[in-house]
Amino acid sequence: MLKFKLSYIFIFLFAAGLFAQPNKKFELTQINFENNSNFSSSVLREIIFSKESPNWLSQLLNKISSLGGKAVYFDSLLIQSDINALKNFYHANGFFKVKINSNYQLDLSNNEARLTYTIFESQPVYFNSLTLKGLEWIAPEFQELLTDYCRVDANKIYEDAIVDEKKIILCPSFVIMVLCWLMLNVLM
């Protein structure tokens, strides 16, 4: 029985060594974006987690001084995070039906990797209107003022930032207007 266990352990350790993946690093030399017509590649590069490795001169300067940058290595586990970050960015800017695919090539002879994101942007969503609800209980002049403030150009592509800006400015303004209206009604 002991011989059987020892031979089983030996076979397991031998097989684990055979099928182990080599600890080979690939320098990420290029990140490309295809079909991105609405946002530049430089903007999209700032959004993703994967970063390109600096050129050889920058790496050399980093080795001999504090200038330059270290080599950046390809991590395939970051691809899904990159895709999620890109989708969130496109959604926040009115492209709700965006599709993103990724592809990478490994150059085994030079230990380099190239990463490509193919983006299918689809059509952007435009503002139709921004509707305020629950204003029935305030004075009509305030309703009109708030409604005028919340008008949005129907030719403008949807952006989360525009909606957030309206909400941030609207909330304190709304509270101040209601308080003024209440004070005027109480004083009369």
Phi, psi and omega in degrees: 000320180295321178297321180296315180295317180295319179292325178295315179296317179299314179297318179298313181295321178295316180294321179297322178290326180291319187262005178292142179279141179291149181273069183256128179258142178242123179288129181278098187269341185208135170236119182244151174236130179245146177068018179268092183268339183265337179228139183289158178298325180294323176294315181293325178298327180290337186276325187279163181277326178291141180230147177285148176286142177293163182291173187297324180294317178296321178292322178295315178299324179294327181288328184258350180207187178271000178278167177079196182215156179280160176296143178249132185254149182293133176229106184294341179289342179278346185301313181295323176295321177298315180297317178297318179296318178295317179298316178300319179296313180295319179297318180294342181248023170090009179252082188280343182252026181295142175235136183228128176243155179233156178207143175222150178238134177252125176264101185292330182286326181253000184054047179238153178231146174235133184242132181232132173249124176258123187246126174252097190289329187064193181271140177285159177263134180258152174297134171260306175197162175240115188256136174258133179238153177086020181261007185299333186273355179258166184300143181303326180294325176288322177302313181296318179298314179294320179296318177298319181296325185273001177295139180231142179298124182289349178267003183265137177289140180304138172218134175303324183298323180293316179296317179297321179298317179297319180294316183295315181285325184293317185300305179295322180297319181297314181297316180297316181296319180295318179297318178298317180297317179296318180295320178297318180291325179288321181289336183278000000 
